[in-house]
């Protein structure tokens, strides 16, 4: 009898331990991301998510200079440990993992964005990192000049405003109307972000018809004539020293110090502009004769789900949490300072230019970053110097158009 009681007691203890073990078992999914800088913030979010849902998100960060993201994913795949959530950065990265990508077209967040990663009308990526750029303006100065920034939606409207503001230099206390630089260190600003207005201004988002022709070496001469007029106008009303030799800091600081009315830059200038004493936002980028109402946006990364994982649904749940919950929205906007790609966000960026980009996104008024279809060697090293020559009056506008045309032909060879 005593032995029986001992056996029963041991069985109950074993059963109890088993029950506790099963009760405490945590389901875990892995998110492998490519930006080590935000590793800490992501892990804090994962902890909050686990407290709320009981699901553990294992954050693995792999990026430069110590880790090659795609090579690391290849190793994961070989080892049979491919993550539930990965980052896509381009069509090329999608092509590497297309066999593992889950169709997310039916997810609720898809209806809240126009910036999802899609192939053949199927959605495979939740847009994460968004950038925007255009013509930032000093709202106080435009108000003093009785100019409504939303009317600046074509070249004629900008030219009229530029002339008016140029005649008010003393009254406004400005050195020039525009802060723009075409100096060699800012070849990325001219060769990528300014040239992009030629590639996509006024075209439907994602329209690559013009870009595809340029990649073949075929130039649209009529559009180039119009674009060259815009560049000449922009340069004419820019502060000369900054235009020719200014670096990024001097360009943005001229706007910060209210020595110009406009700044031709991106949302990333918010960092320098944090102490500004005036309201600012992005006006429409009216670089064409035909009215066009919008700015430029670019998505640099998306979250995608591994369809082969047994926990794929849990991965989708986490993505929905990012977009729909207050915790997720706060993380994206306030913790890692991203501009939301979704119209439904109740938490919005506090920084003025970032917030302005988001207001354009909410209205679906933006043009795509078609410059990303070209190699940086072409944009920065072939196109950039041509803008610099025009800024320094070493070439005419006619020669500018000729050199741009030749550069386009050469990159197609």
C-alpha positions in Angstrom: 0.0 0.0 0.0 2.8 2.3 0.9 4.6 1.6 -2.4 1.3 2.3 -4.2 0.9 5.7 -2.5 4.5 6.5 -3.4 3.9 5.6 -7.1 0.7 7.6 -7.2 2.5 10.6 -5.6 5.3 10.4 -8.1 2.8 10.2 -11.0 1.0 13.3 -9.8 4.2 15.2 -9.4 5.3 14.2 -12.9 1.9 15.1 -14.3 2.0 18.4 -12.6 5.4 19.2 -13.9 4.3 18.2 -17.4 1.3 20.5 -17.2 3.4 23.4 -16.0 5.9 22.8 -18.8 3.1 22.7 -21.4 1.4 25.8 -19.9 4.6 27.8 -20.0 5.6 26.8 -23.5 6.0 30.0 -25.6 5.3 30.0 -29.4 8.1 31.9 -31.1 8.5 33.4 -34.6 11.5 35.1 -36.0 11.7 38.5 -37.7 15.0 38.9 -39.4 15.7 42.5 -40.3 18.4 44.5 -42.1 18.9 47.6 -39.9 21.0 46.9 -36.8 20.4 50.6 -35.7 16.8 49.8 -34.7 17.6 46.4 -33.1 16.9 47.7 -29.6 13.6 49.4 -30.4 12.4 46.3 -32.2 13.2 44.1 -29.3 11.3 46.4 -27.0 8.3 46.2 -29.3 8.7 42.4 -29.3 8.6 42.3 -25.5 5.5 44.5 -25.5 3.9 42.2 -28.1 4.7 39.1 -26.0 3.1 40.6 -22.9 0.0 41.4 -24.9 -0.4 38.2 -27.0 1.9 35.5 -25.5 3.7 35.2 -28.8 7.4 35.7 -28.7 9.0 37.6 -31.6 12.7 36.6 -32.0 14.4 39.7 -33.4 17.5 38.9 -35.5 19.3 41.9 -37.0 21.8 41.6 -39.8 23.2 44.5 -41.8 26.3 46.4 -42.7 29.1 46.6 -42.0 29.2 43.3 -40.2 26.6 41.2 -41.9 25.3 40.5 -45.4 21.5 40.2 -45.1 20.8 38.2 -48.3 23.8 35.9 -47.7 22.6 35.3 -44.1 19.1 34.4 -45.4 20.6 32.0 -47.8 22.4 30.2 -44.9 19.1 30.2 -43.0 17.4 28.6 -46.0 20.1 26.0 -46.4 19.8 25.1 -42.7 16.0 24.8 -42.9 15.6 27.8 -40.5 14.2 30.4 -42.8 12.5 33.2 -40.7 8.8 33.8 -40.6 9.2 37.5 -41.5 12.0 39.0 -43.7 12.7 42.4 -45.3 12.4 43.0 -49.0 14.3 46.0 -50.4 13.8 45.8 -54.1 12.5 43.7 -57.0 15.8 41.9 -56.9 15.5 40.9 -53.3 11.9 39.7 -54.0 13.2 37.5 -56.9 15.6 35.8 -54.5 12.8 34.7 -52.2 9.8 34.7 -54.4 9.3 30.9 -53.8 8.8 31.5 -50.1 6.7 34.7 -50.2 3.1 34.5 -48.9 0.3 36.3 -50.8 -0.9 39.0 -48.4 -3.6 40.5 -50.7 -6.4 39.7 -48.3 -4.9 41.3 -45.3 -6.9 44.2 -43.8 -4.0 46.7 -44.0 -3.8 46.3 -47.8 -6.8 48.6 -48.2 -5.1 51.3 -46.2 -2.1 51.8 -48.4 -1.1 52.3 -52.0 2.5 51.5 -51.3 2.5 47.7 -50.8 5.0 45.6 -52.6 3.0 43.9 -55.3 3.7 41.6 -58.3 1.1 40.8 -60.9 -1.7 42.3 -58.7 -0.6 40.1 -55.7 0.6 41.8 -52.5 3.7 40.3 -50.9 5.1 43.1 -48.7 3.9 45.5 -46.0 5.5 48.9 -46.7 7.7 49.9 -43.8 10.3 52.6 -44.6 9.0 55.6 -46.6 10.8 58.7 -47.7 9.4 61.8 -49.4 10.9 64.9 -51.0 10.0 68.0 -53.0 9.8 71.8 -52.5 9.6 72.6 -48.8 8.3 76.1 -48.1 8.3 78.7 -45.3 4.6 79.1 -44.6 5.0 82.5 -42.9 6.8 84.0 -45.9 4.3 82.7 -48.4 1.5 84.1 -46.3 3.3 87.5 -46.1 3.4 87.4 -50.0 -0.2 86.2 -50.2 0.8 83.1 -52.1 -1.2 79.9 -51.5 1.4 77.0 -51.7 -1.3 74.6 -53.0 -1.5 76.8 -56.2 2.1 76.0 -57.0 1.2 73.0 -59.1 2.8 73.9 -62.4 5.8 75.6 -63.8 4.1 78.9 -64.6 2.7 79.2 -61.0 6.2 78.7 -59.6 7.8 81.1 -62.0 5.3 83.8 -61.0 5.9 83.1 -57.3 9.6 83.1 -57.7 9.5 86.5 -59.5 7.2 88.0 -56.8 9.3 86.7 -53.9 12.6 87.8 -55.6 11.2 91.4 -55.6 10.4 91.1 -51.9 14.0 90.1 -50.8 14.5 93.2 -48.5 11.0 93.0 -47.1 11.3 89.3 -46.3 15.0 89.5 -45.2 16.1 86.7 -47.6 19.2 86.2 -49.7 17.4 84.3 -52.4 14.1 82.6 -53.1 15.4 79.0 -53.2 18.0 77.0 -51.3 19.3 74.4 -53.8 22.7 72.9 -54.3 24.2 71.3 -57.4 27.6 71.0 -55.9 29.5 67.8 -56.5 29.0 66.4 -52.9 25.2 66.6 -53.6 25.2 64.8 -57.0 22.7 62.4 -55.3 20.3 65.3 -54.8 20.4 66.4 -58.5 21.1 63.1 -60.2 18.6 61.1 -58.3 16.0 63.2 -56.6 15.8 66.2 -59.0 16.1 64.0 -62.1 13.2 61.9 -60.7 10.8 64.8 -61.5 11.6 64.2 -65.2 11.0 60.5 -64.7 7.7 60.6 -62.9 6.1 64.0 -62.3 2.5 64.0 -63.3 2.5 60.2 -64.2 0.5 57.6 -62.4 2.3 56.0 -59.4 4.4 53.1 -60.7 4.2 54.2 -64.4 7.5 53.1 -65.8 6.7 53.8 -69.5 9.1 56.8 -69.8 11.7 55.2 -67.5 11.7 52.0 -69.6 12.3 54.0 -72.8 15.2 55.8 -71.1 16.8 52.5 -70.0 16.8 51.6 -73.7 18.5 54.9 -74.5 15.4 56.5 -76.0 15.0 60.2 -74.9 11.7 62.0 -74.8 12.9 65.3 -76.2 9.7 67.2 -75.6 9.6 66.3 -71.9 13.4 67.0 -71.6 12.8 70.5 -73.0 10.2 71.1 -70.3 12.3 69.7 -67.6 15.4 71.7 -68.6 13.3 74.9 -68.4 12.4 73.9 -64.8 16.0 73.3 -63.8 17.1 76.6 -65.3 14.3 78.4 -63.4 15.2 76.6 -60.1 18.9 77.5 -60.5 18.2 81.1 -61.5 16.3 81.8 -58.2 18.7 79.8 -56.0 21.3 81.4 -53.7 24.4 81.4 -56.0 27.1 80.3 -53.5 25.0 77.4 -52.1 24.0 76.4 -55.6 27.6 76.1 -56.8 29.5 74.9 -53.7 27.1 74.4 -50.8 27.0 71.2 -48.9 23.9 69.6 -47.4 24.2 71.4 -44.1 24.7 74.9 -45.6 21.7 74.3 -48.0 19.4 73.3 -45.2 20.7 75.9 -42.8 19.9 78.7 -45.2 16.3 77.7 -45.1 16.4 77.2 -41.3 17.8 80.7 -40.9 15.0 82.1 -43.1 17.4 83.3 -45.8 15.3 81.5 -48.4 11.6 80.8 -48.9 12.0 77.3 -50.4 14.2 74.3 -49.8 14.6 71.6 -52.5 15.2 68.6 -50.3 13.6 65.7 -48.5 12.0 64.9 -45.2 15.3 63.9 -43.8 16.1 67.6 -43.3 13.8 67.5 -40.2 16.8 66.7 -38.1 18.5 70.0 -38.8 15.2 71.9 -38.9 14.0 70.8 -35.5 14.6 74.2 -34.0 12.8 76.2 -36.7 10.6 79.0 -35.5 8.3 78.9 -38.5 5.7 76.5 -40.1 6.8 74.5 -43.1 5.5 71.8 -45.4 5.9 70.5 -48.9 4.2 72.3 -51.8 3.1 70.4 -54.9 6.2 69.7 -57.1 5.0 71.7 -60.1 7.9 71.1 -62.5 5.7 70.5 -65.5 3.6 72.9 -67.6 0.6 70.7 -67.0 -0.7 71.0 -63.4 0.3 68.1 -61.2 -0.7 67.8 -57.6 1.7 65.8 -55.4 5.2 65.2 -54.2 7.6 62.3 -54.5 7.7 59.2 -52.3 9.9 56.1 -52.2 9.5 52.9 -50.2 12.9 51.5 -49.3 11.8 48.3 -47.4 8.8 46.0 -46.9 8.1 43.2 -44.4 7.2 39.9 -46.1 6.0 36.5 -44.7 7.4 33.0 -45.3 4.5 31.0 -46.6 6.3 27.7 -45.8 6.4 28.3 -42.0 3.9 26.6 -39.8 3.5 29.9 -38.0 2.8 32.0 -41.0 -0.5 33.1 -39.6 1.2 34.4 -36.5 3.6 36.4 -38.7 0.6 37.9 -40.4 -1.0 38.7 -37.1 2.1 40.6 -36.1 2.1 42.7 -39.2 -1.5 43.6 -38.6 -0.6 44.6 -35.1 2.0 47.0 -36.4 -0.5 48.8 -38.5 -3.7 48.6 -36.4 -2.6 48.9 -32.8 -1.6 52.0 -30.8 1.5 50.2 -29.7 2.5 49.3 -33.3 1.8 52.8 -34.6 3.7 54.4 -31.8 6.7 52.2 -32.5 6.8 53.0 -36.2 6.2 56.8 -35.8 7.7 57.8 -32.5 10.3 55.1 -31.7 12.0 54.6 -35.1 10.8 57.8 -36.7 9.2 56.3 -39.8 6.6 58.0 -42.0 3.5 55.8 -42.1 2.6 54.3 -45.5 -1.0 53.9 -44.3 -4.0 56.2 -44.4 -5.4 54.9 -41.1 -2.7 56.0 -38.6 -4.0 58.0 -35.7 -0.4 58.6 -34.5 1.3 60.9 -37.0 4.9 62.2 -37.3 5.6 65.3 -35.2 8.4 66.5 -37.4 7.0 69.1 -39.9 8.4 67.7 -43.2 7.7 64.1 -42.2 4.2 65.1 -41.3 3.7 66.9 -44.6 4.8 63.8 -46.5 2.3 61.8 -44.5 -0.5 64.2 -45.4 0.2 63.8 -49.1 0.3 60.0 -48.6 -3.1 60.0 -46.8 -4.5 61.8 -49.9 -2.9 59.4 -52.3 -1.2 62.4 -54.0 2.3 61.3 -54.8 4.6 60.3 -57.7 7.0 57.3 -57.6 10.7 57.1 -57.2 11.5 55.9 -60.7 15.2 56.8 -60.3 15.6 53.6 -58.5 15.3 51.8 -61.8 18.8 53.0 -62.7 22.2 52.2 -61.3 23.7 54.9 -58.9 26.8 55.0 -61.1 24.6 56.5 -63.9 22.6 58.9 -61.6 25.4 60.2 -59.4 28.5 60.0 -61.6 27.0 60.6 -65.0 24.1 62.9 -64.5 25.1 64.7 -61.3 28.1 66.5 -62.8 26.0 67.8 -65.7 23.8 69.7 -63.2 27.0 71.1 -61.6 28.3 72.4 -64.9 25.0 74.1 -65.6 25.0 75.7 -62.1 28.5 77.1 -62.7 27.5 78.4 -66.2 30.1 76.2 -67.8 27.3 74.9 -70.2 24.1 76.3 -71.6 20.7 74.9 -71.2 20.9 73.5 -74.7 24.2 71.8 -73.9 22.6 70.5 -70.6 19.9 68.8 -72.7 22.5 67.4 -75.1 24.7 66.0 -72.3 21.7 64.4 -70.5 20.6 62.8 -73.8 24.1 61.4 -74.3 24.3 60.1 -70.8 21.0 58.3 -71.3 22.2 56.7 -74.5 25.5 55.7 -72.9 23.9 53.9 -70.0 21.9 51.8 -72.3 25.0 50.4 -74.1 
